[in-house]
Amino acid sequence: MRTLAITENITVDGSIEMLTDWFDPQAQADMADVLEESHRQDENADALLVGRRTFEDFRGYWPEQTDDPTGITAYLNQVRKYVVSTTLTDPMWDNSTILRGDPVEEVRALKAQEGGKDIVLTGSIRLAHTLIAAGLVDEYRLFVYPVVQGGGRRLFPDGFEIPRLTLAEAKPFRGGIVLTRYVPA
């Protein structure tokens, strides 16, 4: 069975919604150690799972980056993208598949595919909440930024409970960002 990993950039106070400028994907070019870790994770993944809004945000930005020193554009253009949406009709981005059915069942089917690598969900807050509640997440990869935003939607909103997580890794980077990887106990 394939691993479903939620990978998020997150503030110290738990927000993954960018209400301020605490995260800039192009700034990663100046954070070589964080970028290196991101590419290491990309090598172990062959699928990106996103909701419609995140997909449209990515599609409107990344393919337009013709001189991208981060390598993120190249990765996103080639990786298999799965978009959970009942309203999107044409993804208009190569290697994209629209998942129109029940998100939980669609993701269960993706995870059951033989021979695949990791499936990574990023952004897509509502979809993340749905998959967490369904118990489908195998790993949480949180790039914690040394910022307190004071608001915004969180990965684990009030009322969410996961009985126990086990720390699989904690890795600090030069700019104060810390990767924390957790797996369900």
PyMOL commands that set and color helices and strands:
alter all, ss='L'
color gray80, all
select helices_A, chain A and resi 25-30+32-43+52-64+72-78+103-112+125-133
alter helices_A, ss='H'
color red, helices_A
select strands_A, chain A and resi 4-11+45-51+80-84+96-99+118-121+139-145+165-172+178-184
alter strands_A, ss='S'
color yellow, strands_A
deselect
rebuild
show_as cartoon
